Amino acid sequence: MHYRWDLLPTPPQFNLELSRQYGKYVAKLLALRGLHTPEQVQAFLHPECYIPTPPESLPDLEKAVKRLLRARESEEKVWIWGDFDCDGVTGTTLLLSALQPLGFQVQFTLPLRSGEGHGLNRPRLEQILAQGCQVLVTVDCGVSNRAEIELAQSQGVDVIVTDHHTLPDPLPPAYAVVNPLRLPLEHPLRFLPGVGVAYKLVEALYQVLGIPEVEKYLDLVAVGIVADVAVLQRECRYLVQRGLLVLANTQRLGLRALLEREMGQVQRQLSAQDIGFRIAPKLNAIGRLEDASLAVELLTTTDPVRAEELVQQFVATNEERKQLTEQVIQEASQQVESLDLTQERAIVLAASGWSQGVVGIAAGRLAEQYGCPTVLIAKDEAVGRGYGSGRSIPGVNLLEAIEAVRPLLLGGGGHPMAAGIQVDLSCLPALQLALRRELAARVSPDQHTRALNIEIVIDLALLEFQGRDAVAELDDLYQQLQLLQPFGHGNPLPTVALMNFRPSRSNPKASRNGQHLSFHLQGAQGSRTLWFWREGEQLASLGQLPALDIALYLEASHRDNSPWQGRVLAVRPAGDWQAPVSTSSNLQVEDRRDNPMLEPIGSASCYDGHRIPPPAPELLLARWPWLPADLAALLQEVQPQKLILAASGHRWEQIPTQLTQLIQLWQSGQRDPLYLSEVTGFPVEWLAELSSSKPIAPLLMSRVQESQAFHRWLDEASPQDIRQLCQRLLRPDLLLVGAEIEPGSDSHGSRQKA
């Protein structure tokens, strides 16, 4: 996969107050996610500050609750029809677990992926109707099953559809259609998947009955939302935040047995990644290869022995699923080799012998690898049908392409990024050609190169120059990132770029089997490992480069005592990234530090340590800026082509007098940073950080020590080093908030005459 590295600059809405409260990295990420006000940030980071949305906001939900209450009172038979994926299984379990204790006469059914597929089907529906079903509640399905709903309604069965898939026009003639897509785009409940809709139905039902224990079902909600890759914003994010806490202490024997099997004794806060990579695949595997009803049994059993038996079965089935997936990927990849993807721009392949249950996973892997929308179709010669599943890439609506070839299909539906289809094998060649053309028409010519949005940039060369510990910096970044959990669709795990990593003879190195690469960072707190999976063949070429840029995720480490490990996404030679349009690329540096009294240049702006001068082609530094961030702001504002170094050291001996004066003014009630700066000479930015609840002397002395270290470096650095620093400071993707030079850092280069 070829990536285009997009280094995202710090947005202009960057909030310094949020930086002080949560950290500079969190502040930038919040701004990139469109969260600027304290109210927005509080609701996003802290679930106790979020105001949950009333469930009755969902269309037809109150009507559905009233019908269920009438069914309970009349002892009518209620059937739940779920789906076989993790969203449908958790939603079905939730409704079953919530209704049974209330006295409902309730049963459930789940279709088989093989032979029945998603949604309602007539043969199974007729079986349910024959057993006396009087109310049918769908979970994560049903909105597109008009014919089946008409059949049920015609026989006196009220159908309550709870679903989140694309709405047909017109809606099916159900008793109630509870679907968040009927809400406005900006509504807090708009992103709910099937289990989220089921939870809101139960929440409303419990409210009417005065039962306060509905939040105990949030363990199921968290699993279903994450597994369905729902957008982790608004209500979905809130439900997962609360649900992860319930999940860590779940009372469901089967779910706890699965957690302990995958993660040992659950003693820490669970993450969305734990669900997505450890729990959901096992629950989904049963529905892919066997009967998903076993997953409902696992989530509802009260027998610890049976729970352990099911967990073992699920783990074994997931291993089988992995093998079948690799088989499909290998065979499909061989077919892809004969295609010219620069021309066709889409993959639509079919074969006999492929498992219907894994073609979707394989399609996702191929879409990621080749950067093309991909549909893989498993041919079942015995019944004369093909069962396909597709995955798309950003900007290509898979569902629209499927609708365009609807006449060639027996059925199909899903989401813009993931969908399934059924096709008669006699129509398969025509379908492959038509669907490939429809998908290719939606792919822009340059879309085979995927954008890699880099949100955090850390320059290892700059850290070294500053005398800072790269491992400590990344540890701090990782700790800040935990504030933004849970990560997922709509709140992605941030992509970090480590610029200017210097390879050595043993770094990177290949894994024992030679398939993978590992990079190692060494610091005072130990080493951290960055894993580049399936890229062992690049060892020789990468080891020959003088420096590398590495894009990666920081993820929790389960291997050693390290708090995190890196998952490398892409590597490239260092030096390819572009600085912003700025005169700094041709910046000249003239050194007058030994002769500061030479005749000044008339066209130069002069910086005297106080106010930033107007833009000019030349900038004379009569005083050093306090900190690197101040130098960056000065250069960005003046945009000089030439920098004249004529600074003399700050009069540090005056600091005690200035500090005493400041304390006296502060104690007298003077709080205006501008006035205090004018009188004492301290920077306005430092004074704006002061708080009446904290001593001001330690904070200011810390800033002074940082500034002294920076000035010592500037006094001794060569003009070339200072020019290099200025170029780095003007890169907008590097965060420079507060001090970036640690007190006592050593000089990076010796001073030379220009």
C-alpha positions in Angstrom: 0.0 0.0 0.0 1.4 3.4 -1.0 0.7 6.3 1.3 0.7 10.0 0.9 1.9 11.5 4.1 -0.3 14.5 5.1 1.2 16.3 8.1 -1.8 18.0 9.7 -0.9 21.4 11.1 -2.1 22.6 14.5 -5.5 24.2 13.9 -5.9 27.9 14.5 -8.5 27.1 17.2 -5.8 25.5 19.3 -6.7 26.2 22.9 -3.8 27.1 25.2 -6.0 26.6 28.2 -6.8 23.1 27.2 -3.1 22.5 26.6 -2.3 23.6 30.1 -5.1 21.4 31.5 -4.7 18.2 29.5 -1.4 18.5 27.6 -0.3 19.9 24.3 -0.9 16.7 22.3 -4.4 16.3 23.6 -5.2 19.9 22.9 -4.1 19.6 19.3 -6.1 16.4 18.8 -9.2 17.9 20.3 -8.9 20.8 17.9 -8.4 18.5 15.0 -11.6 16.7 16.0 -13.5 19.9 16.0 -13.8 20.3 19.8 -12.9 23.8 20.9 -15.1 24.9 23.7 -14.7 23.7 27.3 -18.2 22.4 27.3 -17.6 20.3 24.2 -14.3 19.0 25.6 -15.8 18.1 29.0 -18.7 16.1 27.4 -16.2 14.3 25.1 -13.6 13.4 27.7 -15.8 12.8 30.8 -19.0 10.8 30.5 -20.3 12.2 33.7 -20.5 15.6 31.9 -22.4 14.2 28.9 -26.2 14.6 29.0 -27.7 11.4 27.7 -30.4 11.7 25.0 -34.0 10.6 25.9 -34.8 7.3 24.2 -38.1 8.6 23.0 -36.2 10.8 20.6 -36.2 7.8 18.3 -39.1 7.7 15.9 -41.8 5.1 16.8 -40.0 4.1 20.0 -42.8 5.1 22.3 -45.2 3.3 20.1 -43.0 0.2 20.3 -42.8 0.4 24.1 -46.6 0.6 24.4 -47.0 -2.5 22.1 -44.5 -4.5 24.2 -46.3 -3.5 27.4 -49.6 -4.7 26.0 -47.9 -8.0 24.9 -46.6 -8.5 28.5 -50.0 -7.7 30.0 -51.8 -10.1 27.6 -49.1 -12.8 27.8 -48.6 -12.7 24.0 -45.7 -14.6 22.5 -42.9 -12.3 21.5 -40.1 -13.4 19.1 -36.8 -11.6 18.7 -35.3 -11.9 15.2 -31.6 -10.9 15.4 -28.6 -10.9 13.1 -25.7 -13.3 13.2 -22.9 -10.7 13.5 -21.7 -9.3 16.8 -24.0 -6.3 16.7 -27.1 -8.5 16.2 -26.0 -11.1 18.7 -25.4 -8.6 21.5 -28.6 -6.8 20.7 -30.6 -10.0 20.7 -29.0 -11.0 24.0 -29.8 -7.6 25.5 -33.5 -7.8 24.6 -33.8 -11.4 25.7 -32.0 -10.6 29.0 -34.1 -7.5 29.7 -37.5 -8.9 28.8 -37.4 -12.4 30.4 -37.2 -11.1 34.0 -40.2 -8.9 33.4 -42.5 -11.8 32.6 -42.5 -11.6 28.8 -43.2 -14.8 26.9 -40.1 -14.3 24.7 -38.0 -16.4 22.4 -35.4 -15.6 19.8 -34.1 -16.8 16.4 -31.0 -16.0 14.4 -30.6 -16.9 10.7 -27.7 -18.8 9.4 -25.2 -16.9 7.3 -24.8 -19.8 5.0 -28.0 -20.3 3.0 -30.1 -17.6 4.7 -28.1 -14.5 5.0 -28.9 -11.2 6.7 -32.4 -10.1 7.5 -35.8 -11.9 7.5 -36.4 -14.8 5.2 -39.7 -16.5 4.4 -39.1 -20.1 5.3 -37.9 -19.3 8.9 -40.6 -16.6 9.3 -43.3 -19.1 8.4 -41.9 -21.5 11.1 -42.1 -18.8 13.7 -45.6 -17.8 12.7 -46.7 -21.4 12.9 -45.5 -21.5 16.5 -47.9 -18.7 17.5 -45.8 -15.6 17.3 -47.9 -12.5 18.0 -45.2 -9.8 18.2 -42.0 -9.9 16.2 -39.1 -7.6 17.2 -36.2 -7.4 14.8 -32.7 -6.4 15.9 -30.1 -5.0 13.6 -32.2 -6.0 10.6 -35.6 -5.9 9.0 -35.9 -2.4 7.5 -35.4 -3.8 4.0 -37.6 -6.8 4.3 -40.9 -5.4 3.0 -42.3 -8.6 1.7 -41.7 -10.6 4.9 -43.1 -7.8 7.1 -46.2 -7.7 4.9 -46.7 -11.4 5.3 -46.4 -11.2 9.1 -48.7 -8.2 9.4 -51.3 -9.8 7.2 -51.5 -12.7 9.7 -52.1 -10.4 12.6 -48.5 -10.3 13.9 -47.3 -6.8 14.8 -43.7 -6.3 13.6 -41.5 -3.9 15.5 -38.4 -3.1 13.4 -35.3 -2.0 15.3 -32.5 -1.4 12.8 -29.9 1.1 11.7 -29.4 0.2 8.0 -30.2 2.3 5.0 -33.9 3.3 4.9 -36.0 2.2 1.9 -38.5 4.5 0.3 -41.2 3.8 1.3 -40.6 2.4 4.8 -41.9 -1.2 5.3 -45.5 -1.5 6.6 -44.4 -2.5 10.1 -46.2 -1.6 13.4 -43.2 0.5 14.3 -39.9 1.3 12.6 -37.3 2.4 15.1 -34.2 3.5 13.1 -31.8 6.3 14.0 -31.4 7.2 10.3 -34.9 8.7 10.5 -33.3 11.4 12.7 -31.6 14.6 11.4 -27.9 14.2 10.6 -26.7 16.1 13.7 -28.9 14.2 16.2 -27.0 12.6 19.1 -28.6 9.2 18.4 -27.9 9.2 14.6 -24.9 6.8 14.8 -26.5 4.1 17.0 -26.0 0.6 15.6 -28.5 -2.3 16.2 -27.5 -3.0 19.8 -27.7 0.8 20.6 -31.3 0.9 19.3 -32.2 -2.2 21.3 -30.7 -0.6 24.4 -32.7 2.6 23.9 -35.9 0.5 23.6 -35.1 -1.3 26.9 -34.2 2.0 28.5 -37.6 3.5 27.6 -39.4 0.3 28.7 -37.6 0.3 32.1 -38.3 4.0 32.6 -42.1 3.4 32.1 -41.9 0.5 34.6 -39.8 2.4 37.1 -36.9 0.0 36.9 -33.5 1.6 37.6 -31.1 -1.1 36.5 -30.9 -0.6 32.8 -27.2 0.3 32.8 -26.2 -3.3 33.7 -26.7 -4.1 30.0 -24.0 -1.6 28.9 -21.4 -4.4 28.7 -23.3 -5.8 25.7 -23.8 -2.4 24.3 -20.0 -1.6 24.4 -19.1 -4.9 22.7 -21.7 -4.5 19.9 -21.0 -0.8 19.2 -17.2 -1.4 18.9 -17.6 -4.6 16.9 -19.9 -2.9 14.4 -17.4 -0.1 13.9 -20.0 2.5 14.8 -19.0 6.1 14.9 -17.6 6.8 18.4 -19.1 10.2 18.8 -22.1 11.6 20.6 -24.3 9.0 22.3 -22.3 6.0 20.9 -19.1 7.3 22.5 -20.9 7.9 25.8 -22.4 4.4 25.8 -19.0 2.8 25.1 -17.3 4.9 27.8 -19.9 3.8 30.4 -20.0 0.3 28.9 -16.3 -0.4 29.2 -16.6 0.1 33.0 -19.5 -2.4 33.2 -17.7 -4.8 30.9 -14.6 -4.9 33.2 -16.9 -6.2 36.0 -19.4 -8.1 33.9 -21.5 -10.6 35.7 -22.1 -12.7 32.5 -20.2 -15.9 33.1 -19.6 -16.6 29.4 -18.4 -13.1 28.7 -16.1 -13.1 31.7 -14.7 -16.5 30.8 -13.9 -15.1 27.3 -12.3 -12.0 28.8 -10.1 -14.1 31.1 -9.2 -16.5 28.3 -8.0 -13.6 26.1 -6.6 -11.2 28.7 -6.0 -13.1 31.9 -7.6 -11.7 35.1 -9.3 -8.4 34.1 -7.7 -6.0 36.5 -7.3 -2.9 34.3 -9.5 -0.6 32.4 -10.5 -2.2 29.2 -10.2 -0.4 25.9 -12.2 -0.4 22.6 -9.1 -2.1 21.1 -9.5 -5.0 23.5 -13.1 -5.5 22.2 -12.2 -5.0 18.6 -9.2 -7.3 18.4 -9.8 -9.8 21.2 -13.5 -10.3 22.0 -15.5 -9.4 18.9 -13.5 -11.7 16.5 -14.4 -14.8 18.6 -18.1 -13.8 18.9 -18.2 -13.1 15.1 -16.4 -16.3 14.2 -19.3 -18.5 15.4 -21.8 -16.6 13.2 -19.4 -16.8 10.2 -18.9 -20.6 10.3 -21.6 -22.1 12.5 -24.8 -21.0 14.3 -24.7 -17.6 15.9 -27.3 -18.8 18.5 -24.3 -20.3 20.3 -23.1 -16.7 20.9 -26.4 -15.8 22.6 -26.0 -19.0 24.7 -22.5 -17.9 25.7 -23.7 -14.5 26.7 -26.7 -15.8 28.7 -25.5 -19.0 30.3 -25.5 -19.3 34.1 -23.5 -22.6 34.0 -19.7 -22.0 34.4 -18.8 -25.4 32.9 -20.9 -24.7 29.8 -19.4 -21.2 29.6 -15.8 -22.7 29.5 -16.9 -25.3 26.9 -18.3 -22.6 24.6 -15.2 -20.3 25.0 -13.0 -23.2 23.9 -15.3 -23.8 20.9 -15.2 -20.1 20.0 -11.5 -19.9 20.2 -11.1 -23.0 18.0 -13.6 -21.7 15.5 -11.8 -18.4 15.3 -8.5 -20.2 14.5 -10.3 -22.0 11.7 -11.7 -18.7 10.5 -8.1 -17.3 10.3 -7.0 -20.2 8.2 -9.9 -19.9 5.8 -9.4 -16.2 5.6 -5.7 -16.7 4.6 -6.7 -19.2 2.0 -9.1 -16.7 0.4 -6.6 -13.9 0.5 -3.9 -16.0 -1.1 -6.1 -17.3 -3.9 -7.6 -13.8 -4.5 -4.2 -12.2 -4.5 -3.1 -14.6 -7.3 -6.1 -13.3 -9.3 -5.3 -9.7 -8.5 -1.8 -10.1 -10.0 -3.3 -10.5 -13.5 -5.2 -7.2 -13.1 -4.1 -3.7 -14.0 -5.4 -1.9 -11.0 -4.2 1.5 -12.2 -6.8 1.1 -15.0 -9.5 -1.0 -13.4 -9.3 0.6 -9.9 -11.6 -2.0 -8.3 -11.5 -5.7 -7.4 -14.5 -7.9 -7.9 -13.5 -11.6 -7.8 -15.3 -14.9 -7.4 -14.3 -18.5 -6.8 -15.6 -21.9 -5.6 -14.3 -23.2 -2.4 -14.3 -19.9 -0.6 -16.1 -19.8 2.8 -19.0 -17.4 2.7 -18.2 -16.5 6.3 -14.8 -15.0 5.7 -15.0 -13.3 2.3 -15.8 -10.0 4.0 -12.7 -10.1 6.2 -10.6 -11.1 3.2 -12.1 -8.3 1.1 -11.2 -5.8 3.9 -7.6 -7.0 3.9 -7.3 -6.7 0.1 -8.9 -3.3 0.1 -6.3 -2.1 2.6 -3.4 -3.7 0.7 -4.3 -2.5 -2.8 -6.2 0.7 -1.9 -9.2 -0.4 -4.1 -12.8 -1.2 -3.2 -13.0 -5.0 -3.1 -15.9 -7.5 -3.5 -15.2 -11.2 -3.1 -17.9 -13.7 -4.0 -18.1 -17.3 -2.8 -19.7 -19.5 -5.4 -22.0 -22.3 -4.1 -22.4 -24.5 -7.2 -24.9 -26.8 -5.4 -27.5 -24.1 -5.1 -26.4 -22.1 -8.1 -25.8 -18.9 -6.0 -22.9 -16.7 -5.2 -22.6 -15.0 -1.8 -20.4 -11.9 -1.8 -19.1 -9.4 0.7 -17.4 -6.1 -0.1 -15.3 -3.5 1.7 -14.6 0.0 0.3 -12.1 2.8 0.7 -12.8 6.3 2.0 -14.8 8.4 -0.6 -16.2 5.4 -2.5 -19.8 4.5 -1.6 -20.1 0.7 -2.0 -23.8 0.7 -1.3 -24.5 3.2 -4.2 -22.6 0.9 -6.6 -24.6 -2.1 -5.4 -27.9 -0.2 -6.0 -26.7 0.6 -9.5 -26.5 -3.1 -10.4 -29.5 -4.2 -8.4 -31.3 -5.8 -11.4 -28.4 -8.4 -11.6 -28.7 -9.3 -7.9 -30.9 -11.6 -5.9 -30.3 -9.4 -2.8 -27.9 -7.0 -1.2 -27.5 -4.3 1.3 -25.3 -2.9 4.1 -23.3 0.3 4.5 -21.3 2.6 2.3 -18.1 1.0 3.5 -19.3 -2.6 3.9 -22.0 -4.6 2.2 -23.2 -8.0 1.2 -24.8 -9.4 -2.0 -26.4 -12.6 -3.4 -26.3 -13.4 -7.1 -27.5 -16.2 -9.4 -24.4 -17.8 -10.8 -25.8 -17.4 -14.3 -25.6 -13.6 -13.8 -22.2 -13.7 -12.2 -20.0 -12.7 -15.1 -22.2 -9.8 -16.0 -22.4 -8.7 -12.4 -18.6 -8.7 -12.0 -18.1 -6.5 -15.0 -20.9 -4.1 -14.1 -20.0 -3.8 -10.4 -16.3 -3.3 -11.2 -17.2 -0.5 -13.6 -19.6 1.1 -11.1 -16.9 1.0 -8.3 -14.1 2.2 -10.6 -16.2 5.2 -11.7 -16.4 6.3 -8.0 -12.6 6.0 -7.5 -10.6 9.2 -8.3 -7.5 8.6 -10.4 -5.1 9.3 -7.5 -7.1 7.4 -4.9 -4.9 4.3 -5.1 -2.4 6.3 -3.0 -4.0 6.4 0.4 -3.7 9.5 2.5 -1.9 9.0 5.9 -3.1 11.8 8.1 -0.3 12.5 10.6 -1.7 14.2 13.6 1.3 14.2 15.9 4.9 14.9 14.6 7.9 14.2 16.8 11.3 15.1 15.4 13.9 12.8 17.0 16.7 15.1 15.7 15.1 18.1 17.4 14.7 16.2 20.6 18.3 15.2 20.5 19.4 18.7 19.8 17.4 19.8 22.8 18.9 17.1 25.0 15.5 15.5 25.6 14.7 11.8 26.1 12.7 10.5 23.2 11.2 7.6 25.2 10.1 10.0 28.0 8.5 12.2 25.3 6.6 9.3 23.8 5.6 8.0 27.2 4.1 11.4 28.0 2.3 11.3 24.6 0.9 7.9 25.3 -0.4 8.9 28.7 -2.1 11.9 27.2 -3.7 9.8 24.5 -5.4 7.7 27.2 -7.6 10.7 27.9 -9.1 10.4 24.4 -10.1 6.7 24.8 -12.1 5.0 23.5 -10.7 5.1 20.0 -12.4 3.8 16.9 -14.4 5.0 13.9 -15.0 8.8 14.3 -12.3 9.1 16.9 -9.4 7.3 15.3 -6.2 6.3 17.2 -3.9 9.2 16.3 -1.2 8.5 13.8 2.2 9.6 15.1 5.3 10.3 12.9 8.7 9.9 14.3 11.0 12.0 12.0 14.7 11.4 11.5 15.1 8.0 13.1 18.7 6.9 12.5 19.1 3.2 11.7 22.1 1.2 12.9 23.6 -2.3 12.2 21.2 -3.8 14.7 18.3 -1.4 14.6 15.9 -2.2 12.9 16.2 -6.0 13.1 14.2 -8.9 11.8 12.0 -11.2 13.9 13.1 -14.8 14.3 11.1 -16.0 11.3 12.2 -13.0 9.3 8.7 -11.9 8.5 8.6 -8.8 10.7 10.8 -5.8 11.6 11.3 -4.1 14.9 12.7 -0.7 15.7 14.0 0.1 19.2 14.1 3.4 21.0 16.3 3.6 24.1 15.8 6.1 26.9 16.3 6.6 30.6 13.1 4.7 31.3 14.1 1.7 29.2 13.5 0.7 25.6 10.3 0.8 23.5 9.7 -1.4 20.5 8.0 -0.4 17.2 6.8 -3.4 15.2 6.5 -3.3 11.4 4.4 -6.4 10.7 4.9 -8.5 7.5 7.7 -6.2 6.3 10.8 -8.3 7.1 11.9 -8.2 3.5 12.6 -4.4 3.8 15.4 -4.9 6.4 18.3 -4.5 4.0 17.0 -1.5 2.2 16.0 0.4 5.3 19.2 -0.3 7.1 21.2 1.5 4.3 19.3 4.8 4.7 20.9 7.5 6.9 17.6 8.5 8.5 14.0 7.3 8.4 10.5 8.8 9.0 8.2 6.3 10.8 4.4 6.6 10.9 2.9 4.5 13.7 0.2 4.0 16.3 1.0 3.8 20.0 -0.8 0.8 21.5 -0.9 -0.8 24.9 1.8 -3.4 25.4 0.9 -6.9 26.6 4.4 -8.3 26.1 6.7 -6.8 28.7 6.8 -4.0 31.3 6.6 -1.3 28.7 3.4 0.8 28.9 3.1 0.8 25.1 4.5 -0.5 21.9 4.4 1.0 18.4 2.6 -0.5 15.4 4.3 0.9 12.3 2.1 1.8 9.4 4.6 3.2 6.9 8.3 4.0 6.7 10.0 6.4 4.2 13.4 8.0 3.8 13.7 11.1 6.0 13.7 14.5 4.4 10.7 14.1 2.1 8.3 16.2 4.2 7.7 19.8 3.2 8.0 22.9 5.3 5.3 25.5 4.9 5.6 28.3 2.4 8.1 30.5 4.2 11.3 32.5 3.6 12.9 30.2 6.2 13.8 27.7 3.5 16.4 30.2 2.2 17.1 31.8 5.5 20.6 33.4 5.8 22.2 33.9 9.2 24.7 36.6 9.9 26.7 36.3 13.1 27.4 39.6 15.0 27.4 38.1 18.5 31.1 39.2 19.0 30.4 42.7 17.5 26.9 43.6 18.4 27.6 47.4 18.1 28.2 47.3 14.4 26.2 49.8 12.3 22.6 48.5 12.2 21.0 47.8 8.9 18.3 50.3 8.0 15.9 47.7 6.4 16.0 45.3 9.4 13.3 44.9 12.0 14.8 44.8 15.5 13.6 42.5 18.3 14.5 43.9 21.7 13.0 41.2 23.8 9.5 42.8 24.1 7.2 43.3 21.2 7.3 41.5 17.9 8.4 44.0 15.1 6.6 44.3 11.7 7.5 42.0 8.8 10.8 42.8 7.1 13.4 41.1 4.9 15.9 41.2 7.7 15.5 40.6 11.4 18.0 41.8 14.0 18.0 39.9 17.3 19.1 42.4 19.9 17.8 40.1 22.6 17.2 36.4 22.5 13.6 35.3 22.6 12.7 33.7 25.9 11.9 30.2 24.6 11.8 28.3 21.3 8.1 28.8 21.0 8.7 32.6 21.2 11.4 32.4 18.5 8.9 30.4 16.3 6.2 33.1 16.7 8.8 35.8 16.0 10.0 34.2 12.7 6.5 33.4 11.6 5.3 37.0 12.1 8.4 38.8 10.6 9.1 36.2 7.8 12.7 37.4 7.4 15.0 36.2 4.7 18.0 37.1 6.8 18.5 36.7 10.5 21.2 38.9 12.2 22.5 37.5 15.5 23.4 40.5 17.7 21.9 39.4 21.0 23.5 39.9 24.4 22.5 37.7 27.3 19.5 38.6 29.5 20.2 40.3 32.7 19.5 37.3 34.9 20.8 39.1 38.0 17.7 41.3 37.8 15.3 38.4 38.1 15.1 38.4 42.0 14.1 42.1 41.9 11.6 41.6 39.2 10.1 38.6 41.0 9.7 40.5 44.2 8.0 43.4 42.4 5.6 40.9 40.8 4.7 39.3 44.0 4.0 42.6 45.6 1.7 43.6 42.7 0.0 40.2 42.8 -0.7 40.4 46.5 -2.1 43.9 46.1 -4.7 42.4 43.7 -3.2 43.4 40.4 -3.9 40.5 37.9 -3.7 42.1 34.4 -1.0 40.2 32.5 -0.3 43.1 30.2 0.2 45.6 33.0 2.3 43.1 35.0 4.5 42.5 31.9 5.0 46.2 31.3 6.1 46.7 34.9 8.2 43.6 35.6 9.5 42.6 32.2 8.2 39.0 32.4 6.5 37.7 29.2 2.7 38.1 29.1 2.3 34.4 28.3 4.0 33.4 31.5 2.0 35.8 33.6 -1.3 34.6 32.0 -0.5 31.1 33.4 -0.5 32.3 37.0 -3.3 31.2 39.3 -4.4 32.6 42.6 -4.5 29.0 44.0 -0.9 28.2 43.3 2.4 29.9 44.3 3.7 32.1 41.5 7.4 32.0 42.4 8.0 28.2 41.5 6.3 28.5 38.2 8.2 31.6 37.1 11.5 30.2 38.2 10.9 27.1 36.3 10.3 29.2 33.1 13.4 31.2 33.9 15.5 28.1 34.1 14.2 26.8 30.8 14.9 30.1 29.2 18.5 30.2 30.6 19.1 26.8 29.1 17.9 28.0 25.7 20.0 31.1 25.9 23.1 29.2 26.8 22.6 27.1 23.7 22.0 30.2 21.5 25.2 31.8 22.9 27.3 28.8 21.9 25.6 27.3 18.8 27.0 27.7 15.3 25.1 29.9 12.8 24.3 26.7 10.9 22.7 25.1 13.9 20.6 28.2 14.6 19.5 28.2 11.0 18.5 24.6 11.2 16.6 25.2 14.4 14.7 28.1 12.8 13.7 25.9 9.9 12.4 23.2 12.3 10.5 25.7 14.4 8.6 27.0 11.4 7.1 23.6 10.5 3.4 23.9 11.4 3.0 20.2 12.2 5.4 20.4 15.2 3.8 21.4 18.4 5.6 24.1 20.3 3.6 25.0 23.3 5.5 26.4 26.3 9.1 25.5 26.7 10.8 22.9 24.4 14.3 23.1 25.9 14.9 21.3 29.1 17.0 23.1 31.8 20.6 22.1 31.7 20.6 20.6 28.2 24.0 20.5 26.5 25.0 22.5 23.5 24.4 20.6 20.2 27.2 22.3 18.2 30.2 24.5 18.6 30.0 28.1 17.6 31.8 29.1 14.4 32.3 32.3 12.5 29.8 32.8 9.6 
